[in-house]
Amino acid sequence: MSLRQFEKLLHLKPKASRLLLAVLLSLHITALLCVAVAVPSYQIIFWLLAALIILSCLHSIKKYIFFTHPQSIISVTQTRQGDWSLGLYNGELIDADLCDDSYKHPLLVVLNFKTKQGRFGIPLFPDSLDDDLHRQLRCRLTLSRPAEKEKLLRR
């Protein structure tokens, strides 16, 4: 039996996701509507909140859709030994540990990483990766978690 945990490298280069864009826009539009209903438009707080929501929307789109923010993750690689590395837009390559609070579902995978520079997260909808690569990622996440391995073995 070999010491390698996985036979192939897993290399992810996410693309812009239309689903994520739709989610981001709908959430920010809903927030703007809530502010419009709750705060009279003649008060300065209305305009400050509206500006913050719009800036938040632009920041999120720049970071997660266009991948042009310096801290945007443009590539994720898992080695055969199970180590993870993140490629950032600013050209930096960071070694990372996958956190247990990462989420996997057929419609969404959220990878949360802990590094020396802090925490990083990347939402991956099915349209941001190839179908086969999205499935491979979900399978690898299932097999690499000890608690889930025990559940599978008990069945």
Secondary structure, 3 states (H helix, E strand, C coil): CCCCCCCCCEEECCCCCHHHHHHHHHHHHHHHHHHHHHCCCCCHHHHHHHHHHHHHHHHHHHHHCCCCCCCCEEEEEECCCCCEEEEECCCCEEEEEECCCCEEECCEEEEEEEECCEEEEEEECHHHCCHHHHHHHHHHHHHHCHHHHHHHHHC
